[in-house]
Amino acid sequence: MIAQTLVEYGLLQSLVNSVGHALGRAQSFLMQGNNRYLLGGALVLLLAGLVAGRRRR
């Protein structure tokens, strides 16, 4: 039980760190004026989410 909780916490912490790092990179891109790359990445993620959503149905 305790080991499972620690594993889950470790994975959760890793996910939080990844998201924080990605947000930091996005902010630096915005500061440099590379908006088209950020918008392109957001569009790709949106399309991937839509495709995954359709496959689940």
C-alpha positions, -999 to 999 in steps of 0.1 A, spaced: 0 0 0 27 25 10 49 15 -19 21 19 -44 14 54 -29 50 64 -33 51 52 -69 20 71 -77 34 102 -60 66 99 -79 48 96 -112 25 125 -103 55 146 -93 72 138 -126 41 148 -145 39 181 -126 76 188 -133 71 181 -170 41 204 -173 59 232 -154 89 228 -178 67 229 -209 49 261 -196 83 277 -189 94 270 -225 61 283 -239 66 315 -219 101 320 -232 89 314 -268 62 341 -263 88 365 -249 110 359 -280 81 365 -303 79 330 -317 41 329 -316 37 309 -348 56 279 -333 35 280 -301 3 283 -321 14 254 -344 22 232 -314 -12 240 -298 -29 232 -331 -11 198 -334 -21 190 -298 -57 199 -304 -59 178 -335 -43 148 -317 -68 152 -289 -97 152 -314 -84 121 -331 -79 103 -298 -114 113 -287 -129 99 -319 -111 66 -314 -125 61 -279 -161 63 -291 
